[in-house]
Amino acid sequence: MLRTRHILEARDTRLLLGERTMIMGIMNLTPDSFSRDGRLAVSRDPLTHVRFAQKLVRDGADILDIGAESTRPGARKISFREELRRILPTLRLLVKKIEIPISVDTYKPEVAIAALDQGACIINNIMGVGPDVRILKAVRDYGAAIVLMHMRGTPATMQKDPVYRDVVGDILTELRHAVEKCLEIGIKKNRIIIDPGFGFGKRVEHNLEILRRLESFAVLRCPVLVGMSRKSFIGRVLGQQRPDQRTIGSVATACTAVLKGVHIVRVHDVAATRQAVVMADAIL
């Protein structure tokens, strides 16, 4: 299929999306990440974190996504103060050392505001929109971009018997409402990215159906981001219990997403994914 083109504005950054697939490299500062990459948090050394980020850039990352709270199924919620303690020292250095756009993976207004104040230009919000609109107002006021992800429930409850009438239709309806809420608050359309939320309140069969029907999300006329890297539905299909053994399966899902018109893939294994999506882009 033909991939739609968008110009994404995120503060002083302009990204042309659609000519080639953008890779968002994942940087976890959480000791309890599902993906077994919590070694960064153990070090608590911002310079070690910066070196890891620089490697992601060398491997081909176009955007860096930093998270400091695990959102795996059943994850323990941490305070915004603890999240800030984990993320701010590293973020302050990264904005000086890294030239690619920096996204912060958070749903807490206090963390989002502090991150934007330090120079982040994208807020990756797994909660989409809710009654507390402080994140949306901060994104608007800073001229940043926002990723609106779909999730049913919270990380602690999301995998407890998720049910949909039509998984893609239901997600589209909920994401459309989220986009409309952003527009009402005053966030411009060219600053909104949507994410169907693979693994967040979805069974294996839900994730596979979303992947088969990803082209359906083009109707929202926003860039589409997907994050399937190392997730449990890949492990279930492959019979791989350890997340760090799911690289090949993750790359396969990324390639499928590219051929379905996705603009950004959020991944742990940047180098492997870069080669694969360059090939998929050539085919597309």
ABEGO torsion letter per residue (X at the ends): XBBBBBBBBBEABBBBBGABBBBBBBBBABAABAAGAAAAAAAGBAAAAAAAAAAAAAAGBABBBBBABBABBGBBBBBAAAAAAAAAAAAAAAAAABABBBBBBBABAAAAAAAAAAGBABBBBAAEBBABAAAAAAAAAAGBBBBBBBBBEBAAAAABGBBBABAAAAAAAAAAAAAAAAAAAGBBAAABBBBAGBGBGBBAAAAAAAAAAAAAAAAAGBBBBBBABGBAAAAAAAGBABAAAAAAAAAAAAAAAAAAGBABBBBABAAAAAAAAAAAAAAX
